[in-house]
Amino acid sequence: MITTNIILEKKITNKEGKHAVKLCLNQYFKGEQVFINLKLAAFAKNFENGTLKGSDKYLNSLIAAKKTQIDSLLQNLELSNELHKFSPKTLKKYLENGGVHIAEKSGEQLFFKTRLTEFAKKCNTQSTLSGYNLTLKKVADFCDMEKLLITDINVAWLKDFDDFCTTSGMTTNGKAVYLRNIRTIYNDAIDRELVGQETYPFRRFKIKHAETKHRNASIEDLRKILNFDCKKFIEQQKEMARAVAPAPIVY
């Protein structure tokens, strides 16, 4: 169970000589230490074991209330199995915003539909845009698109989606196009620090490809095309047309 403790960030000093009071998760979250800014400041001489004394002791009730709130939010996330959906950065924002869902606070930036739609706007060609729109439609056929978060896309989700595409009659390479598009959107979310790399599902889920049949013409076929007597062929076609044409009507 993740809990918190109060620290004084002595690296940050305001004009009065006070330091920032922060709340710190008592263990690393996904490999990172998370600090919550309480927007309070106190003198170092008045800080001892997470409690303030002297002229700053009036802040203790505010700190205690904030700590209780954040501890409760963390406990609820763990009990509801929602904690894994956060990166260290998004968890920090979630706790600092008093438990407002990160998707609501950031303009729904974690929703898959939002991420794909925004990414597709940057496509340079109509064919690429069409590909992303088809991906969006296929995912919507598979699950509830309006509720799908980037963090919902894990290895199990990808396997189920792959099976769904197979059942609907798609080829291996057809599925690969959709899966590569989903991977691109996930990578873009990582680049924007909306999700962490530690949950990246494509490390364990590999996109399959099938060898396509060789369709190139042989050198001999190209020579035949190059040396083909078009004039002779056209004359033959004219003769055939005259042979089957109806006789003219005489009045």
Summary of the structure (lengths in Angstrom):
residues: 251
radius of gyration: 32.0
end to end distance: 104.0
largest distance: 124.2
contacts: 619
relative contact order: 0.08
helix: 55%
strand: 13%
